């Protein structure tokens, strides 16, 4: 899921990414709107996300994190953690393949809250921690169904 800071191009987008990274490093939670469909149906376009800086050791499979990729920010679910070598493997729920391995230098924070027009979801609640773990473990089973439903729903 691409953060909407990427709707800007070039230097403006890079400045926004740097400002977000600096805020997170200073301990400030950042709210930002999400765009794209890679995390559909769990996260829909224009959902507001609260991002918090989180230590690598505190990450869990199923967490939705924000990381840099080609000078833009991406929000995807952790499907594998390699704590011994500080690597993260992520995947968009609506994507068939996982992303490239992410090193700590590209990881910025974890999404702790999602807000739509009708609901607010605390991703750190016990229910959503377990639910997100389940989604991460079942990601390759569910993706074909998400894709089929997505194609039907946009017609």
C-alpha positions as CSV (number, residue, x, y, z in Angstrom):
1,X,0.0,0.0,0.0
2,X,1.6,3.3,-1.1
3,X,1.3,6.2,1.2
4,X,-0.2,9.3,-0.5
5,X,3.0,11.2,0.0
6,X,4.0,9.5,-3.2
7,X,1.4,11.3,-5.3
8,X,4.1,14.1,-5.4
9,X,7.0,13.5,-7.6
10,X,10.7,14.1,-7.3
11,X,12.1,16.4,-4.6
12,X,8.7,17.2,-3.0
13,X,8.1,13.5,-2.4
14,X,11.6,12.9,-1.0
15,X,11.1,15.9,1.4
16,X,7.9,14.4,2.7
17,X,9.5,11.0,3.2
18,X,12.4,12.7,5.1
19,X,10.0,14.7,7.2
20,X,8.0,11.6,8.1
21,X,11.2,9.7,9.0
22,X,12.4,12.5,11.2
23,X,9.1,12.8,13.0
24,X,9.1,9.1,13.8
25,X,12.7,9.2,14.9
26,X,11.8,12.0,17.3
27,X,9.1,9.8,18.9
28,X,6.2,11.5,17.2
29,X,3.4,9.3,15.9
30,X,2.4,10.3,12.3
31,X,-1.0,10.2,10.7
32,X,-1.2,9.8,7.0
33,X,-3.7,8.7,4.3
34,X,-3.0,5.5,2.5
35,X,-3.5,4.9,-1.3
36,X,-3.4,2.0,-3.6
37,X,-4.9,-1.5,-3.4
38,X,-2.1,-3.8,-2.4
39,X,-3.5,-4.3,1.1
40,X,-7.2,-4.6,0.0
41,X,-9.6,-5.8,1.5
42,X,-8.1,-5.2,4.9
43,X,-7.0,-1.6,4.1
44,X,-8.9,0.4,1.5
45,X,-7.9,3.6,-0.3
46,X,-8.0,6.8,1.7
47,X,-7.8,5.0,5.1
48,X,-6.0,7.1,7.7
49,X,-3.1,5.3,9.4
50,X,-1.2,6.2,12.5
51,X,2.4,5.2,12.3
52,X,4.7,4.8,15.3
53,X,8.4,4.2,15.5
54,X,8.8,0.6,16.8
55,X,12.0,-1.3,17.7
56,X,12.8,-4.2,15.4
57,X,12.9,-6.6,18.4
58,X,9.2,-5.7,19.1
59,X,7.9,-6.5,15.6
60,X,5.7,-9.5,15.1
61,X,4.5,-11.5,12.1
62,X,1.3,-9.9,10.9
63,X,2.3,-6.3,11.8
64,X,1.8,-3.8,9.1
65,X,4.9,-1.7,8.7
66,X,6.0,1.3,6.7
67,X,9.3,1.1,4.8
68,X,11.1,2.9,2.0
69,X,11.3,1.4,-1.5
70,X,12.7,3.5,-4.4
71,X,12.3,6.8,-2.6
72,X,8.7,6.2,-1.7
73,X,7.0,4.7,1.4
74,X,5.1,1.4,1.3
75,X,2.8,-0.1,4.0
76,X,2.7,-4.0,3.9
77,X,2.2,-6.9,6.3
78,X,5.2,-8.7,7.8
79,X,5.0,-12.4,6.7
80,X,8.5,-13.4,8.0
81,X,11.0,-12.0,10.4
82,X,14.7,-12.9,10.5
83,X,15.7,-11.4,13.8
84,X,19.2,-13.0,13.7
85,X,20.1,-11.0,10.6
86,X,17.7,-8.1,11.1
87,X,15.6,-8.8,7.9
88,X,11.9,-8.4,7.3
89,X,9.9,-10.0,4.6
90,X,6.6,-8.3,3.7
91,X,3.7,-8.8,1.3
92,X,0.7,-6.8,0.3
93,X,-2.5,-8.8,1.1
94,X,-3.7,-8.3,-2.5
95,X,-0.3,-9.2,-4.1
96,X,0.7,-12.6,-5.3
97,X,4.4,-12.3,-4.3
98,X,6.3,-11.0,-1.3
99,X,8.5,-7.9,-1.4
100,X,12.2,-7.9,-1.5
101,X,13.8,-8.4,2.0
102,X,13.9,-5.2,4.0
103,X,16.9,-4.3,6.1
104,X,16.6,-2.1,9.2
105,X,17.8,1.0,7.4
106,X,14.6,0.9,5.2
107,X,12.1,0.2,8.1
108,X,10.5,3.3,9.6
109,X,7.6,2.3,11.8
110,X,4.6,0.2,12.5
111,X,0.9,1.1,11.8
112,X,-0.8,1.0,15.1
113,X,-4.2,2.5,14.2
114,X,-6.4,2.6,11.1
115,X,-9.3,5.0,10.7
116,X,-12.0,5.0,8.0
117,X,-15.2,7.1,7.7
118,X,-17.1,4.5,9.7
119,X,-14.6,2.8,12.1
120,X,-11.3,2.9,14.0
121,X,-9.2,-0.2,14.3
122,X,-6.5,-0.5,17.0
123,X,-4.0,-2.9,15.5
124,X,-2.3,-3.4,18.9
125,X,-5.4,-4.9,20.4
126,X,-5.2,-8.7,21.2
127,X,-7.9,-9.4,18.6
128,X,-6.2,-7.7,15.8
129,X,-2.7,-8.9,16.7
130,X,-4.0,-12.5,16.5
131,X,-6.1,-11.7,13.4
132,X,-3.2,-10.1,11.6
133,X,-0.9,-13.1,12.5
134,X,-3.5,-15.4,11.0
135,X,-3.7,-13.3,7.8
136,X,0.1,-13.3,7.5
137,X,0.3,-17.1,7.8
138,X,-2.6,-17.6,5.3
139,X,-1.6,-14.9,2.8
140,X,-0.9,-17.2,-0.1
141,X,-4.2,-19.0,0.4
142,X,-6.3,-15.9,0.6
143,X,-4.7,-13.8,-2.2
144,X,-6.4,-15.5,-5.2
145,X,-9.8,-15.0,-3.5
146,X,-9.0,-11.3,-2.8
147,X,-8.0,-10.8,-6.4
148,X,-11.2,-12.4,-7.7
149,X,-13.4,-10.4,-5.3
150,X,-11.5,-7.2,-6.1
151,X,-12.0,-7.6,-9.9
152,X,-15.7,-8.3,-9.4
153,X,-16.1,-5.3,-7.1
154,X,-14.5,-2.7,-9.4
155,X,-16.7,-3.6,-12.4
